[in-house]
């Protein structure tokens, strides 16, 4: 779980308490991330320990996030991800290891205050209970899953249907703030 916890903070890709929403399909790699996403970020993990995050390009429309505790810079986790802008939101998607179902994670993100000194990266997870409810009401297609991290849901709806659900203002509460990073010093 230790490596997964670091991955959780690295991209804030997982839901709190070990619950996980996964998707059969990744985001297509045809959107470029905003330039402001690239660079060094800092935050604190769930135990209050300083954490560093470095986001760089990893090919055309692919990005790499490297996360490591400030006290242990050799203890690094790397994840490659894609981004998409849909409606007023930015999304990111990354493959998950087999022990977590081997599908894809989807999260939302915002760059706040990008024109002043308090530049922040805010990452949002999807609320598992809300997604389960959407599956039960047939707004999305999917099924329950179990991983070594706990209960989850696998969404197998086409991404157009997923975005239609996420873009609906009635579903705005499906997003839960997971972590807030501040721009690290240059």
Secondary structure, DSSP 4 states (H G I P E B T S, - for coil): -HHHHHHHHHH--S-GGG-EEEESSPPPTT-PPPGGGSEEEEEE-TTS-EEEEEEEE-STT-EEEEEEETT-TT-EEEEEEEEEEETTEEEEEEE--GGGTSSEEEEEEEEESTTSTT-EEEEEEEPHHHHHHHHHTTSS-EEEEEETTEEEEEE-S-HHHHHHHHHSGGGGGGEEEEEEEEEPP-
